[in-house]
Amino acid sequence: MDLQRLFDTHGAFIARAIERLTGAGPHVDDLLQETFMIAFKNAHRFDADKAEAASWLYGIAVNLSRRYGRSRSRALRFVTRFAQYTALESKVAGPEKTMIQQETVQTVRRAIEKLPFKQREVFILFELEGMEGKDISALLNVKEGTVWTRLHHARKAFKKHVRKRAALYG
């Protein structure tokens, strides 16, 4: 497969599609590059009798765009929660502030410790280490779908524990 020819033929179309799906920004070039890297890496899977190159590349770009959107949403939610927490902290001063911080850290640690090991490792790698699902999948030698299932259950259990602790301390 001639990657340069593929890029010359379909690169502009794929870049426009990515930009329309995710919005303008420097990430478009990154996603475009990743699309063609994946295409090159998986060229042996492409069957020209079953699909057009543009469709195949578009499918790769759509999947990457979805992943980018999910990552961006998670980051925005984290920033929002952090800003709310910081605003709460700024209203509290001195020893009370230290006590709140220590209790928060303990609550998070306890919630993580209560997770079953397989859920805990995925939760830590994804939420705390910032790894992508496919990288976690490769690291743990499990299917990517398994990673997402474990993460879903881990998040659900984590939230339940944190809410329960918050209700106790009110």
Buried (B, 14 or more C-beta within 10 A) or exposed (E): EEEEEBBEBBBEEBBEBBBEBBEEEEBBEEBBEBBBEBBEEEEEEBEEEEEEBBEBBBEBBBEBBEBBEEEEEEEEEEEEEEEEEEEEBEEEEEEEBEEBEEEBEEBBEEBBEEBEEBBBBBBBBBBEEEBBBEBBBEEBEBEBEBBBBBBEBBBEBBEEBBEEBEEEEE
